[in-house]
Amino acid sequence: MTGPAVLPRPSRGRRVWAHTWRLAVAVLVGVVVGVATYGVTLEEQPGRADSPGLMLWFLLDLVCMVVCAVLYVARRQAPLAVTGAVITVGTFSTFSAGITTLAVLSLATRRRWAEIVPVGLLWCGATLVGERAISNHLTDPGREMAHMDLTVLVVQAVYLALVVVTGMFIGGRRALVASLREQAAIARREADARDDGARAAERNRIAREMHDVLAHRLSLVALHSGALEYRAGLDPEQVRETAAVVRENAHEALGELREVLGLLRDTTATDEQSRPQPTFAQVDELLDGTRAAGSPVTFVLDRVGEDDLARLPASTSRHLYRVVQETLTNARKHAPGAPVHVRLHGAPGERIALEVTNPVPTTAPTTALPTSGWGLTGLAERLDLTGGRLEAGRQPDGTFVVRASLPWVVPAEEPVTESSGV
């Protein structure tokens, strides 16, 4: 599964370049404004070309621009304080106009009115002071500026609003990109989690299917093979019969394994219902196989008729078959030769219950068969998914009991009738 593309974060080199070119453009704008200002001054007042005061002001202007540039580079340490310092230093510098604008624009991208309002007021006040100072000492000494204050203030307010709106727009776009990047990362993590969950579910399905299909057959093969190995007194006819049972179950195990592997290779098969599944109608084969292995089995239907079992829902019938299969397999593994009692009872429209009991031997079997230890756990998960439950454990009387119950759903068109019983 391919997750959503995660927006890559800019590299350090790209971030440095982005700040560098912005600062370069701001310096260039300031240089253009300063050169234009000093050019107009010299054009209108040619006699001031050699004036020491003008040269001193020019040098001070350049120094202020350099100071503002250095402060701007360090603005991330304290954006509000540094922006205020840039505005203050740039008050009397025409070359710093671009850097001052860039500093206020950068602060506005943070979209915090508690910072924008005081900086805006400071910039408006500094503009009035700077305009008076530059006019008195540079462009038009001695000119009365009172009538110009309102015009300067209005123009500066409009310019400030334009800078703030632009900065807030850029800040909003950055926040949107960051949000999209975070959403893409979250979506990718969720997609990875879904993939991991799907893989885990598929592994569990494969393990459950392999266990259900092979454990029963292979336990019979191992049991009869052990009889051939340890029972030296068997006559040739018994040996042939036992070997035939081993061969038959081995062939059936191979056939069932082939079906399961075919299912797993089929990309269109999405669940275990894609292959023919056994039902409770085939439980007699399980019982006969266990009896042939040397374990006496009794099967009792309690208040349940054969016709009722024939109308069991397919999923319920299949789960009951799996419970009997697993319990008989466990009985052969842990109590070989011990009698097993299977009892089925229930009523349509209510619940159907299965109880399997066998005595627990006082000594461990001589030839213990391999076991995964997860058979009953897998059954419990199966039943939980269908609203059933499974209980298993050793009883005080020395027997091991497995109790399973499932809802017995009756189709709407089929009336519930009294069981004939057996």
Secondary structure, 3 states (H helix, E strand, C coil): CCCCCCCCCCCHHHHHHHHHHHHHHHHHHHHHHHHHHHHHHHHHCHHHCCCHHHHHHHHHHHHHHHHHHHHHHCHHHCHHHHHHHHHHHHHHCCCCHHHHHHHHHHHHCCCCHHHHHHHHHHHHHHHHHHHHHHHHHHHCCCCCCHHHHHHHHHHHHHHHHHHHHHHHHHHHHHHHHHHHHHHHHHHHHHHHHHHHHHHHHHHHHHHHHHHHHHHHHHHHHHHHHHHHHHCCCCCHHHHHHHHHHHHHHHHHHHHHHHHHHHHHHCCCCCCHHHCCCCCHHHHHHHHHHHHHCCCCEEEEEECCCHHHHHCCCHHHHHHHHHHHHHHHHHHHHHCCCCCEEEEEEECCCCEEEEEEEEECCCCCCCCCCCCCCCHHHHHHHHHHHCCCEEEEEECCCCEEEEEEEEECCCCCCCCCCCCCCC
